[in-house]
């Protein structure tokens, strides 16, 4: 029986609509370190969504919400436009940096430098990796609770190809994605355009006026192979979004508030081999400009991040390898408008090294060490130790321990409610997991996790303040997958999280159960149900989703020859029309139905 090699859960398979998300022993994980590693050889194991778009053009936050331990907090609406925050195993988004094609997209102008999933859909995306646990030893400051890495679509076959995906559904929601790819012996390029617009629902639970949203995004990547294995490449995106939003209290439930944002990202890189080292030199830039227009105030924000990095790696005999590198980043923040003007700037220079070694065939160990120098707070050292032990043919034991830090954001220090006396938070994270491989790619896994944070930064009566002492987040995740019959798989997960002290959006228990079916070679389906319980200030809720995807027979039209199967899809969110809230006072959608059609040519 093969050892478990994927990170499939209810959501991961259900979202792809595949009959099985299992992969071969050579499955490559990107996030676990500077060098890609086989999934069954890493103690720091991410959850992976192999195809983000297979479940339809949904809000990306809805896909991530089905990952065990990932809990979404959205200020009303149904996935698009409204501010969306999250926590991962009890660690809020300020501890989980997000990367798209190697560009960190957390907002430098945000109150606590986090990524807002409000306007990002799955259109034009491909692979998603979510790595829980402290990763500061590799990714530096803020990576206390984990890291999320998102990859845009890539050219997967030679020649020039095009794709069109459309979807229409409830609340007059319209989505359209167009993609073009080219690949030959040296050049690989992809360009993707996505558009989504919706009339929405009232963000406020007591409101009567719909709050619409619109988002448009262009992304691209290009890579060219030079002589002797060297490559040069570039990835980037530009997006523009707008959304109406409400206040939670009844008197302003139908307020005509408007949020607008524009984002741009660019990454240039070159990879080459020299002096016995595989090396990559990269530069990335991220910029966001956003504005909130309200009845009593207009506020404008700008944030930028520039990062220069060099990474090198080499094998150490047949049993190990070593990676090391240096990087420098600068973040700028400005705010203007009704609350006055403020600004801040931060520089961080870091150096890291990671050693991976297999002392015996069944044991893989990785040790990471990083030193950061912060322009305001001086030096900090972080480390991580991870191991995977395949101690029996069907058993794998994994574990990792690491420490990290989060420096106060520019907003926390210099914003309208800032406090220049704040000091960095420090943390320690541990987890241990045991997994057993079942027949036909099934598995059972149990994971214990623990996160301790010292000197937490929170909001006091009128400004950000340091919380003396230790805050604690711990819990357990149980996961399983079972082949019920040919083409039918059952998936389940249970996550229990205990937080001391409990925070406002704390979720104590999350249960997911689902089925993924391959009815025919052309037709797949999924059904999943999620139950959330033990929330701090809101009642429990249960919500179900279903989807059916069918590949139509290739056909010829007057102007288009479809060369591959054309997928048609139907999906239903909140199948049983549950009435629930993610944030007190803000509404969520009832039953919603979406139909989609796509073509590849």
N, C-alpha and C positions, 0 to 999 in steps of 0.2 A: 504493500500500500504506500502510495506516495505521501510525503510529508506535506503539510499544509503550506501553501505558497502564496495565497492571496489574502486580501484584507476585505473580503466580501462580507457584507451585512445585509440586513433587510433592505435598507435604503440603497445601497450601492448597486445591488442587482436590480432592485425594483426600478430605480431611476433609469438604468440602461435598457430595461425591458428584455434583457437577455435571459436565456434559460439558465445560464450558469456564468458566473464571473470568474471561475477558476482559470488559472493560467499555469504554464509549465514551470518547472523548477528554476528556469532562467529568468523569471519575471524580474524586471529591473526597477528598483526604487530610487528615486532621485533625491528626495529630501533628507534621507538619513545621514548624509555626510557630503563632503566636497566631491567625492567620486561616487558614481552610481554603483549600487550593490544589489545582488540577488536578494529577493524578498525573504527567503528562508535563512539568510545569513546575517540579519541585522537584529539587534536587540531593541533598536528604536524604530518601531514598525508603524508606518502611517496607514491611514485609511485611504483608499484609492477609488476614485470614480474614473473609470477608463474612458467613458464617452459621455460627456456632460450633456450633449444635445439629444441623445437617443430618446429621452423621455418627453420631448417637445420643447418649445421655446419658452420655458418657464423662468421665473425669477431664480437667480443662482442661490439666493438665500433659502429658497424652498428645497433645493437639492441638498444643501449642507445641513439643513435642519433635521434630516433623517439620519445623520451620522450619530452613533451612540455618544452621548455626552455633550453634543452640540445643541444649545438651546437659543432660539431666536427671540428677540424682543423688538417688536415693530410697533410704531405709534400709529396704528390703524391701517386700513387698506387691506390689500390682499397680495402684497409682494412687490409692487412697483411704486416707486416714488416716495413713499413714506419712510422716514428715518428708521433704519434697521440696525440694531446692535445685537451682540451675541455674547455668550460665554461658552468656553470649552472646558468641560469637567470642572466647572465652578470658577474658572479663571476668565475674567472679562476680556473683551476685545482689545483693551489697551495692553494686554500681555501676549497678544497673538498677531505678529506682523503678517501681512498678506503681500504676496508677490505675484505679478502677472508677467510672464515671459522674462523673469529675472529682474523686473523693475519693482521696487517696493512702492506700493500704492497706498499705504497708510497716510492719512491726511496730516501734514505738518502744521496746518492751521487749526486743527481740531483741539478741543479742550484737553484731551489726553492722548493724542496721536493714534487714531484708530481708523479702520476702513469701514465706510458705510456702504452696505450692500444694496441700498435703496434702488439704484438705477442700473445695476449690472444684471443682464440676462445671460442665459446659456448660449445664445446665438453666437456662432463663431468661436466658441471655446471647444476644447477637447478633453484634456486630462486634468484632474484635480487631485492633489495630495494634501491630506490633513495630518500633521504630525503632532500629537499631544506631548506634553511634558516639557521640562526646561531645556531649551536649545540655545541659551546664550553663549555657550562655548563655541558654537559654530556661527550663529547669526547675530551675536552681539546683544546690545541693549534692547529691552522690550520683549525678547523671545523667552519670556518666563513661563508661559502656559502652553506654548506650542507655536507652530508655523503653518501657514496655508500657502501652497504653491499652485498657481493656475497657469495652464498652458493653452495658448490659442491654437486654432487648427493649423495643421501642417500638410504639405504635399506628401501624399502617401503612395503615389504611382507615377510612372514616367509619362511625359506628355503634358498637354495643356487641357485642363478640365474646369468645368463650371458647376455650381450647385445653387439651387434656389429652394428655400424652405419658407413656407407661409403658414400662418395659423390665425384663426379667428374664433372668438368665444365670448363668454359672458362679460357684461359691463362694457360692451362694444370695444373689446380688446383686440388690437390688430398687431401682428408681428410679422416681420419680413426679414430674411437674411439672404444675402447674395455673396457667394464666394468664388474666387478664381485661383487656381493653383497651376504651377508649372514645375516640372522636374526633369532634368537631364543629367548627363554625366558629371557636370560641375555645378549647375545652378539649381537652386530650389527656392521658389517664391510662393507666397500666399497673400492674398488681399481679401478682406472680409468687410462687408457693410451690413450693419444691423439697424433696424428701426422697430420701435415699439411705441404704441400710443393706446391709451385707455381712458374711458370716461370715469372709471373708478367707482368707489362708493364713498359715503361720508366717512372721513377719518375718525371723527368724533362719534361715539356711540349714540349720543343724543342729537346728532345733527341730521339734517334732511337734505342738504346740498351735496351732490357728488364732488369728489376731489380728484380731478384727472391728473394724468402724468404723461410725459413723453420723453423718450430717450433715443439718441442717435449715436452710433459709434463706428469708427473706422479703425481697423487694425491691420497690421502687415508684418511680415517677416521675410527676410531674404538672406540666403547664405550661399557663398561661392567658394568652391574648392580650388585652392592654389596648388602649386607643385609640392610634392613630398608630404602630402597629408595636411598641410596647413589650410585653414579656412578663415574667411572674414564674413561677418554677418551683421545684421541690424534687425531689431524688432521695435515696434512702436504702436501707439494708438492715440486717437483723439476722440473725445466724447463730449456731448452736450446734452444736458437734461434739465427738465423743469417739472415742478409738481406743486399743486395746491395742497395745503395742509391746514388742520384745525387745531384749536386749543382744546384741552380736555374738559375745562369747566363749562357748564351749560350756557352761560351768558355769551360765550364766544364760540359756541359749537360750530357755527357756520361762518366763521371768520374767513375773509378772502386773503389768507396768507399765501405767499408764493415763495418757493425756494428755487433758485437757479444755480447751476454749476457747469463749469467747463474744465476738462482735464486733458493733459497731454503727457505722454510718456515716450521715452526713446532710450534704447540701449544699443550701443555699438560694441562689438567684440571681435577679437581675433584669437584663434587657437592654433598652436604650433608646438613642435617638439624641438628642444635645444638643450645641450649639456646633459643629456640623459633624462630630461624632465618633460612631461606633458604639461603645457602651460596655457593659461588663458588670461588675457588682459582685456578689461571691459570698462566702459564708462556708461553710466545711466543718469537720466534726468527725469524728474517728475514735477509737474506743476498743476496746481488746482486753484481756480478762482471761483468763489461761490458767494451768493448773496441771499439774505432773507429779508423779504418785504412784508411788513406787518402793519397793522393799523396805527400803532404807536411808535414804531421804530423801523429803521432800515439799517442793516448791518452788512458789512462787506469784509470778506476774508481772502487772503492770498497765502499760499504755502508752496514752497519749492524744496526739492531735495536733489542734490548732486552727489554722485558716488563714483569713485575710482577704485578699482580692485584688480589685484593680481593673485592668481592661484596657480600652484604647481603641484604635481604629484608624480610619484614613481613607485614601481614595485620593489619590494624587499624580498628577494628570493621568490620561492613559489608559494609561501605561506602568508604573505602580508604586503602591505603598501603603506605609504606615508603621504600625506597632503599637508601643505602649509601655504600661507599667503598673508598679504597685508591689504588693508582697505582704508579709505578715508571718505567720510561723508559730511556734508554740511546741510543743515536745515534752517530755513528762514520762514518767519511768520509775521504777517502784518494784519491789523484789524483797524477798520475805520467805520464811522457812522454814528448812530445815536448814543453809543456807550463810550464815545471818545476814540482816540487813536492810541494804538500800542503796537509794539514790535519786539522781536527777539531773534537771536541767531545762536546756533549750536554747531560745534565741530567735534567729531569723534574720529580718532585714529585707532585702528585695531590691528593686531597680529595674532594668528592662530596656527595651530598644528593639530593634526589628527593622525593617530597610528591605528591601523587595523591589522590584526594578527590572528592566525588560526593555529594555536599550539598543537591541536589534534584535529582530525578530520571533522569531528562532530561539534567543535566548539569554536565560535568566532567572538573575538573581543575587540572593542574599539575604545580608545581613550583620546579625549579632546581637551585642549587647553587654549584659552584665549586671554589676551591682555588688551584692555581698552583704555584710552586716555581721553577723558571728557573735558572740553574747554572750560566748563564751569565747576566740575566736581572732581577732577583729577583722575587717578588710576583705579581700575578695578580688574580683578582676575576671576575668571569663571572656568569651570571644568565640567566634563561629562564623562561617565564611564557606562558603557552599554555592552551587553553580552547576549548571545543566543546559543543555547546548548541543546542539541538534538540527542538527548540521552537514551532514547529508545526509538525503534523504527517509526512509531506513530506519535511520539511525544516530542514537544519542543518547549523549553523553558526560556523565557526572555526576561530581561530586566534592564533598567537604566536609573542612574542617579546623577543629578547635576545641580549646580547653583547658578544664580543669575542676578541681574539687577535691572531696575527701571529708573532712569533719571527723570526728574520732573520735566514736563513738556514746557515749551516756550510760553504757551498760554497759561499753564499753571503758575509759572514764574512771573510773567510780565503782562498778562491779560487784565481785563477790567476787574476780575476777582482774584488776581494772582497774589502770590506770597513769595517774595524773594528769599525768605529764610528756609524754604523747603530743602530737604536732603533726599538722596536716592533711596528707593526701596531696595531691599535685598531679599533673596528667596532661596529655598531649597526644595527640589522636586524629586520624588522617587516613584517608581512603579515596577511591578513584577507581574508577569503573565505566564500562564500555563495553557497549552493548547494540545488537543488530541485530534488527529486526523481520522475521519470516518471514510467509509467506502464512497466511491464515485465523487470525490472532491468535497465531501461534507466535512464539517469540523465542529468542535466545541472549544470555546476559549473563555477563560476567566482572568480578569485584570484587576489588581488592586493599585490604587493611585493615591498620592498624598502630595500636597503643596502647602508650604509654610512661607508666609510673607512677613517680613519685619518692616516696621515704620511705614505702613500703608498710607498713601496720600488719598484723602477724601475731601468732600466739600463740607465745611462747617456752617456756621450761621451766616457769614458774609464773604468768606474766601476759602480757598483750598488750605487744608490743614493736615499736619502729620498725625496719624493715629499711633499713639505709643503702644509698644508691645507687638504681639504676634497675632496674625489672622491665619486661619487654618481651613483648608479645603481638602476633603478626603472622600473616598468612596470605592465602589466596585462596579465593574462592567462585566456582564455575562452575555456571550454571543454564541449563536449556533446556526448551522445550515445543514439541511438534510434533503437528500434526493428521495422524494416520495414515489416517483414513477419516472419512466422515460419522458423527459421534457418538462417535468414538474418538480419544483424545488420549494421547500419551506424555509423561511428565514426568521430569526427572532433575536432580539437583544433587550437587555434590561440594564439600566444605569441607575445606581443610587449615589447621591452626592450629599454630603453633610458639610455645611459651612458654619464656622464659628468666628465672628458673629455672622448671622444670616444677613444677606444683602436683599435689597428690595425685589429683585427679579430672580431670586433663588428658586431653583426647581429641585425638589428632593428626589423624585422618581420619574423615570421615563421608560416606558415599555413600548416596543415596536414588534409587530408580527406581520408577516406578509408572505405572498406566494408569487413566484415568477414562473411563467409557463411558456413553452415553445409548442404552440398548437400544430403548426406545420412548418415547412421550411421557410414560408413567407410570412407567417403570422405569429406574433408574440403578444403576451398580455401580462399584466401585473395587478396585484391588489395589495394594499398595505394599510394598516391601521396603527395609529399612535395614541397612547394614553399618557398624559402628563399629570402628575399628582404631587401633593405636598409643596405647593407654591406659597411663598411668604404671605401674600396679600390677596390672592385670587383663588377661585375654586378650581377643582380638577376639570379636565376636559378630555374628550376623545374625538379624534378626527380621522376619517378614512379617505383614501384616494384610489382611483383605478385608472388604467390606461390600456388601450388596445392599438397595436401597430401592425399594418399589413403592407407588404411590398407588392405593388401592382405589377402586372406583366409589362415588360418593355413595349413601348408603342411609338408610333410615328405620327406627328402632327404636321400641319401645313408648313410650319416654320421651324420645327424642332424635332430632331431624332433623339430619343431618350436611349442612351447606350447601356444604362444599368437600371436596376429596379427602382421604381418610384415609390417611396414610402408614404403611406397615408396613415394618419393617427387620429385617435379619439381619446381624450382623457377627461376625467371628472375629478375635481378637487372638492374636498369636504362632501363626500358622496352622500352622507346621511344628514346633511344640513345642520350640523352641530352649531350651537350658539355659544361662543366663547370669546375671551379677550386675552391678548398677549400682554397688554399694558392696561391698567385700570383706566376706564373712561374712553378707551379707543376701540373702534369696531373692527371685526374681521369679516371676510366675505362668507356668505352662506354657500350653498351648493353652486358650483361654477363648472361649465362645460366648454371644452375647447376642441376644435377640429383642425387638423393640419394636413398639408400636402407638400411634398418635396420632389425635386427632380435632380438627377445627376447626369451630366452630358459632357 
